[in-house]
Amino acid sequence: MKDQNGKTSIIKYNDDFKDGEVPQPKPPLDKFLDRVSTEASNKFSYNPYYLVDQNGNKIPNFFTAVGKDNWTLTEDWDGLKAEQRTQFSKMMREMALKHDPPFTLNDDNVKHMWNHRHHLHVTEINK
C-alpha cells in the first residue's frame, strides 16, 4: 500500500496466500486492516483477507479456493465468463462450508471476495 505521496507504507507479502487456506495478514498489515475495518464510520470494509459488513460481521475471504493459475485474471466478477463465475463461486462456497465455523456465502459475498482479492475498499458513512 502506498500513501498519497507514493511512499510504501505497508508491504505486500508474496507468501500470504496458499491454495485452500484462508490467509491471515501479517504485521503491520494485520493491525492496519483491523483498525480500518473497525472504525465506527465504516459501513463496509473489503480486503483480500476478510469482509466486514455494516453489522461488524467478519467473513474470511475465500477466493483462495480458486487455483493460483486464475489469480492473474484481471477481470472483475461481472467481466468473467459465466462458466468461470459458476466454477469460482462453487469453489469459494465449498471452502466456506468446510471452514470452522462454516460460513454460507451469498452471491454478493462471492462477488466482493473476487473483486477485492487484491485491494482494500472501505465505504464510509457520516457520523
C-alpha positions as CSV (number, residue, x, y, z in Angstrom):
1,M,0.0,0.0,0.0
2,K,1.2,3.5,-0.8
3,D,0.3,6.8,0.8
4,Q,-0.7,9.9,-1.2
5,N,2.9,10.8,-1.8
6,G,3.8,7.4,-3.2
7,K,5.6,6.2,-0.1
8,T,5.2,2.5,0.5
9,S,3.7,2.2,4.0
10,I,2.7,-1.5,4.0
11,I,4.5,-4.2,2.2
12,K,2.6,-6.9,0.2
13,Y,3.8,-10.3,1.3
14,N,4.0,-12.8,-1.6
15,D,3.7,-15.8,0.6
16,D,0.4,-14.8,2.3
17,F,-1.8,-16.9,0.1
18,K,-1.7,-20.7,-0.1
19,D,-4.1,-22.9,-2.0
20,G,-7.1,-23.9,0.0
21,E,-6.1,-21.9,3.1
22,V,-7.7,-18.8,4.4
23,P,-4.8,-16.2,4.6
24,Q,-4.0,-14.1,7.6
25,P,-2.4,-10.7,7.3
26,K,1.0,-10.3,8.8
27,P,2.2,-7.4,10.9
28,P,1.9,-4.5,10.4
29,L,-0.8,-5.1,7.9
30,D,-3.0,-7.0,10.4
31,K,-3.1,-4.0,12.8
32,F,-3.8,-1.6,10.0
33,L,-6.7,-3.6,8.5
34,D,-8.2,-4.2,11.9
35,R,-8.1,-0.5,12.7
36,V,-9.6,0.5,9.4
37,S,-12.3,-2.2,9.4
38,T,-13.5,-1.4,13.0
39,E,-13.8,2.4,12.6
40,A,-17.3,3.4,13.7
41,S,-17.8,5.4,10.5
42,N,-17.3,2.4,8.2
43,K,-20.3,0.8,6.7
44,F,-18.3,-1.9,4.7
45,S,-14.7,-2.9,4.5
46,Y,-13.4,-5.4,2.0
47,N,-9.9,-6.7,1.6
48,P,-8.0,-9.8,0.4
49,Y,-8.2,-11.3,3.9
50,Y,-11.8,-10.6,5.0
51,L,-15.0,-8.7,4.5
52,V,-16.7,-6.7,7.3
53,D,-20.3,-5.7,6.9
54,Q,-22.3,-2.8,8.5
55,N,-23.1,-5.0,11.5
56,G,-19.4,-5.7,12.2
57,N,-19.7,-9.3,10.9
58,K,-16.3,-10.5,9.7
59,I,-16.2,-13.2,6.9
60,P,-12.9,-14.6,5.7
61,N,-12.2,-14.0,2.0
62,F,-12.4,-17.5,0.5
63,F,-11.2,-16.5,-3.0
64,T,-8.1,-18.6,-2.2
65,A,-10.1,-21.6,-3.1
66,V,-9.6,-20.6,-6.7
67,G,-6.4,-22.1,-8.1
68,K,-3.4,-19.8,-8.3
69,D,-3.3,-20.1,-12.1
70,N,-6.5,-18.0,-12.0
71,W,-5.2,-15.3,-9.6
72,T,-3.7,-13.3,-12.5
73,L,-7.2,-12.7,-14.1
74,T,-7.8,-9.0,-14.2
75,E,-11.5,-9.1,-14.9
76,D,-13.9,-8.1,-12.1
77,W,-16.6,-10.6,-11.3
78,D,-19.0,-9.3,-13.9
79,G,-16.3,-9.4,-16.6
80,L,-15.6,-13.2,-16.0
81,K,-17.2,-15.7,-18.3
82,A,-20.4,-17.3,-16.9
83,E,-18.7,-20.7,-16.6
84,Q,-15.8,-19.1,-14.6
85,R,-18.2,-17.4,-12.2
86,T,-20.1,-20.7,-11.7
87,Q,-16.8,-22.6,-11.1
88,F,-15.2,-20.0,-8.8
89,S,-18.4,-19.5,-6.8
90,K,-18.8,-23.2,-6.2
91,M,-15.2,-23.4,-5.1
92,M,-15.5,-20.5,-2.7
93,R,-18.8,-21.7,-1.3
94,E,-17.4,-25.2,-0.7
95,M,-14.3,-23.8,1.1
96,A,-16.6,-21.6,3.2
97,L,-18.7,-24.5,4.3
98,K,-15.6,-26.5,5.3
99,H,-14.3,-23.6,7.4
100,D,-14.6,-23.8,11.2
101,P,-17.0,-22.3,11.9
102,P,-18.7,-22.8,8.5
103,F,-20.0,-19.8,6.5
104,T,-22.8,-19.8,4.0
105,L,-21.9,-17.2,1.3
106,N,-24.5,-15.3,-0.7
107,D,-23.9,-14.1,-4.3
108,D,-22.9,-10.6,-3.0
109,N,-20.2,-12.1,-0.7
110,V,-18.7,-14.2,-3.5
111,K,-18.6,-11.2,-5.9
112,H,-16.9,-8.9,-3.3
113,M,-14.4,-11.6,-2.4
114,W,-13.4,-11.9,-6.0
115,N,-13.4,-8.2,-6.7
116,H,-11.4,-7.3,-3.5
117,R,-8.9,-10.2,-3.7
118,H,-6.1,-7.7,-4.4
119,H,-7.1,-4.4,-2.8
120,L,-8.7,-2.7,0.2
121,H,-12.1,-1.0,-0.1
122,V,-13.8,1.0,2.7
123,T,-17.2,2.6,2.4
124,E,-17.6,5.3,5.0
125,I,-20.9,6.8,6.3
126,N,-21.3,10.1,8.0
127,K,-21.0,10.1,11.8
